[in-house]
Amino acid sequence: MASVIDTRDLTKKYKQSTALDNVNLSIEEDSIYGLLGRNGAGKTTLMSILTAQNFATSGDVEIFGEHPYENSRVLNRMCFVRESQKYPEDSNAQHALASARLFFPRWDQPLAEDLIDDFRLPLKTPIKKLSRGQQSAIGVIIGLASRAEITFFDEPYLGFDAVARQTFYDRLISDCAECPRTIILSSHLIDEVADLIENVIVIDRGRIIMDESTDEARNRAVNIVGDAEQVQRLVAGREVVHRETLGRVTSATVLGRLSETDRAFIAEADLDLTPVSLQQLIVRTTQGADESQHADTDIRSLQS
């Protein structure tokens, strides 16, 4: 597949802090990406720069092979749904959707009307008087109905209940099947979106520490549980991203595939293997430095 977003050594600094640190990405067309990481990791900063709403300190960005800044050929092909979208004073959902319809050339009005019904969105109530979930619904409707070739969703469903979130997921999947495009979804609900996203990008302290398919991510780690001495023999020399010990029983999360010899040892030592969910993997590999100091000495970063 062709790439639609390319960054090279992208860096953003704010006085004494570094929000993005030499970010190199190539994002392909017609795929759903999860942009994941802890609060303050740099996700929103990255999306803001990619959509030309912020400037990098150094490095390069190309969208559809062009620089996005003040470039209408690029900007009207993208849609950015922010976590807390701002609207003009006293505007209502009808105003917001009408404005979006004028801006996005691929706008699908029938889809927008269906989504209004799905989310039970009141159109004429001032946005400032809507609930948090209803305000989020406006952004979700714009993001989906825009059918922009690249759509960024930054925690788009704050205030949504479980039913509304599932409606969003179902609509996103079905509409991307009908009208393929690139979706970049930032979310802290990792387990909920794990079956939705096709590719995983994990950012931690401004650095990309994972950029691969969801299937590859799921297969990169395993939990090993059993006698502490036997577990230690097996994991010695491996990348251990988490370890818990209770009495003589240890649970260790290790990176890498197991060989047939490993599996034979596991069977002989009566150890248990359990899968690592995407959320577990990301949480355990983005632990802060303070936590890592108190964790197992084998804990290492995903980065080489």
C-alpha positions in Angstrom: 0.0 0.0 0.0 1.1 3.6 -0.6 1.9 5.8 2.3 -0.2 8.9 2.9 1.7 10.3 5.9 5.5 10.3 6.3 7.5 12.0 9.0 11.3 12.2 9.3 13.0 13.0 12.6 9.9 15.0 13.7 10.7 16.9 17.0 8.6 19.3 19.0 10.1 21.1 22.0 8.4 23.4 24.6 11.1 25.3 26.5 12.5 22.6 28.8 10.3 19.7 27.7 10.3 17.6 24.5 6.9 16.6 23.4 8.0 14.7 20.3 11.5 13.2 19.9 12.7 12.2 16.4 9.5 10.6 15.3 9.7 8.6 12.1 6.5 7.2 10.7 5.0 5.9 7.5 1.2 5.6 7.6 -0.5 3.7 4.8 -3.7 4.5 3.0 -7.0 2.8 3.7 -6.0 1.4 7.1 -7.2 1.9 10.7 -4.4 2.9 13.1 -4.5 3.0 16.9 -2.3 5.8 18.3 -1.9 4.7 21.9 0.1 5.8 24.9 -0.2 7.4 28.3 -1.6 10.9 28.9 1.0 13.5 28.0 2.9 11.0 25.8 2.7 13.2 22.7 -0.3 11.8 20.9 -2.3 15.1 20.5 0.9 17.0 19.7 1.6 14.6 16.9 -1.9 14.8 15.4 -1.9 18.6 15.7 1.4 18.8 13.7 0.2 16.3 11.1 -3.0 18.4 10.5 -1.0 21.7 10.4 -2.5 23.0 13.6 0.9 23.1 15.2 4.5 23.5 14.1 7.3 21.1 14.6 10.6 22.4 16.0 12.5 20.3 13.5 12.0 17.4 11.1 9.8 17.0 8.1 6.1 16.1 7.5 4.6 15.1 4.2 0.9 14.3 3.7 0.0 12.9 0.3 3.6 13.7 -0.7 3.2 17.5 0.1 3.9 19.7 3.1 0.5 20.4 4.8 1.0 23.9 6.1 -1.3 26.5 4.4 -1.9 23.9 1.7 -5.5 23.6 0.8 -4.9 20.7 -1.5 -3.9 18.7 1.6 -6.0 20.2 4.3 -9.4 19.6 2.8 -8.5 15.9 2.4 -8.1 15.6 6.2 -10.4 15.8 9.2 -9.3 16.2 12.8 -11.8 15.5 15.6 -10.3 16.8 18.8 -11.0 15.7 22.3 -12.5 19.1 23.3 -13.6 20.7 20.1 -14.4 24.5 20.3 -17.4 26.0 18.5 -18.7 29.6 18.1 -20.7 31.0 21.0 -24.4 30.0 20.8 -23.9 27.7 17.8 -25.8 24.5 17.7 -25.2 21.1 16.1 -27.1 22.1 13.0 -24.7 25.0 12.4 -21.6 22.8 13.1 -22.8 20.1 10.6 -23.7 22.7 8.0 -20.3 24.3 8.2 -18.6 20.9 7.9 -20.7 20.0 4.9 -19.3 23.1 3.1 -15.7 22.3 4.0 -15.3 18.6 3.2 -15.7 17.8 -0.5 -16.6 14.1 0.2 -19.2 14.9 2.8 -22.0 12.3 2.9 -25.2 13.9 4.0 -27.4 10.8 4.2 -24.7 9.2 6.4 -24.7 12.3 8.6 -28.5 12.1 9.0 -28.3 8.4 9.9 -25.7 9.2 12.6 -27.8 12.0 14.0 -30.5 9.5 14.6 -28.1 6.9 15.9 -26.8 9.2 18.6 -30.1 10.9 19.2 -28.5 14.3 18.7 -30.6 17.4 19.3 -29.8 19.8 16.4 -31.2 23.1 17.7 -30.0 23.1 21.3 -27.0 25.4 21.8 -23.9 23.3 21.9 -22.8 24.7 25.3 -26.0 23.3 26.8 -25.5 19.8 25.4 -24.2 17.0 27.6 -20.5 16.0 27.2 -21.6 12.9 25.3 -23.8 14.9 22.9 -20.9 17.3 22.2 -18.7 14.4 21.4 -21.3 13.0 19.1 -21.1 16.2 16.9 -17.4 15.5 16.4 -17.9 11.8 15.7 -20.6 12.6 13.1 -18.4 15.1 11.4 -15.4 12.7 11.4 -17.4 9.9 9.8 -19.6 11.9 7.5 -16.7 13.9 6.2 -15.3 10.8 4.6 -12.0 12.6 4.5 -9.2 10.5 3.1 -7.4 10.8 6.4 -9.4 11.2 9.6 -7.9 11.8 13.1 -10.0 11.0 16.1 -8.4 12.2 19.4 -10.3 10.5 22.3 -13.5 11.3 20.3 -16.1 9.7 22.6 -15.7 11.4 26.0 -19.0 11.2 27.8 -20.3 8.3 25.6 -21.9 5.4 27.4 -21.1 1.8 26.3 -23.9 1.8 23.8 -22.8 5.0 22.1 -19.2 3.8 21.9 -20.2 0.6 20.3 -22.4 2.5 17.8 -19.3 4.5 16.9 -17.2 1.4 16.5 -19.8 -0.4 14.4 -20.3 2.6 12.2 -16.6 3.2 11.7 -16.0 -0.4 10.6 -19.0 -0.5 8.3 -18.3 2.9 6.7 -14.6 2.1 6.2 -15.6 -1.1 4.4 -17.9 0.9 2.1 -15.5 3.9 1.7 -11.9 2.9 2.5 -9.8 5.6 4.0 -7.1 6.1 6.6 -8.2 6.4 10.2 -6.0 7.4 13.1 -7.7 6.8 16.4 -6.2 7.9 19.7 -7.8 6.1 22.7 -7.2 5.1 26.3 -9.8 2.3 25.9 -7.3 -0.1 24.4 -9.1 -3.3 24.9 -12.2 -1.9 23.3 -10.5 -0.8 20.2 -8.1 -3.7 19.9 -10.3 -5.6 17.5 -11.0 -2.4 15.5 -7.5 -1.2 14.7 -5.3 -2.9 12.1 -2.1 -1.2 13.1 -0.7 -0.1 16.5 1.5 3.0 17.1 2.6 3.4 20.7 4.2 6.7 21.8 5.9 7.2 25.1 7.6 10.3 26.3 7.5 11.6 22.7 9.2 8.5 21.2 7.6 5.8 19.0 8.2 2.5 20.8 5.9 0.4 18.8 4.8 0.6 15.1 3.4 -2.6 13.7 0.3 -4.6 12.9 -2.1 -5.4 15.7 -1.5 -9.1 15.1 2.3 -8.7 15.4 1.8 -6.7 18.6 -0.4 -9.4 20.1 2.2 -12.1 19.4 5.2 -10.2 20.7 4.7 -11.1 24.4 3.5 -13.9 26.6 2.9 -14.4 30.4 4.7 -17.3 32.0 3.4 -18.4 35.5 4.7 -21.0 37.9 7.5 -21.9 40.3 9.7 -18.9 40.7 13.0 -20.8 40.2 11.8 -22.5 37.0 10.4 -19.2 35.6 13.7 -17.5 36.3 15.6 -20.2 34.5 13.3 -19.8 31.4 13.4 -16.0 31.3 17.1 -15.4 32.0 18.6 -13.3 29.3 15.2 -12.4 27.8 13.4 -9.1 27.8 11.1 -9.1 30.8 8.6 -6.2 30.8 6.8 -7.2 34.0 7.2 -9.6 36.9 5.1 -10.3 40.0 6.1 -12.8 42.7 3.9 -14.1 45.5 5.6 -16.7 47.7 7.1 -19.3 45.4 4.9 -18.4 42.4 6.1 -15.9 39.8 4.3 -14.4 36.8 6.6 -12.9 34.1 5.7 -11.1 30.9 8.4 -11.7 28.3 8.9 -10.4 24.8 9.8 -12.6 21.9 8.6 -15.9 20.5 9.1 -19.2 22.3 11.1 -22.0 20.7 10.2 -25.6 20.7 12.9 -26.1 23.3 11.3 -23.4 25.4 7.9 -25.1 25.1 9.3 -28.4 26.1 10.9 -26.9 29.2 7.6 -25.2 30.1 5.7 -28.5 29.9 8.3 -30.3 31.9 8.5 -27.6 34.6 4.6 -27.5 34.7 4.5 -23.8 33.9 1.5 -22.0 32.5 1.3 -19.8 29.4 -1.3 -17.1 29.1 -1.8 -14.5 26.4 -1.0 -10.9 26.9 -3.7 -8.5 25.9 -2.8 -5.4 23.9 -3.7 -3.2 26.9 -1.5 -5.3 29.2 1.4 -5.1 26.8 1.1 -1.3 26.3 0.6 -0.6 30.0 3.5 -2.7 31.1 5.9 -1.3 28.4 5.1 2.3 29.1 5.6 2.3 32.9 7.2 5.4 34.2 10.8 5.5 35.2 9.8 5.8 38.9 7.8 2.6 38.6 10.6 0.8 36.7 13.0 1.5 39.4 10.9 -0.6 41.8 10.2 -3.3 39.2 12.2 -6.3 38.1 15.8 -5.6 37.1 15.1 -7.4 33.8 12.6 -4.7 32.7 13.8 -3.1 29.5 12.3 -0.7 26.9 10.8 -2.1 23.7 13.4 0.1 21.9 16.7 -1.5 21.0 
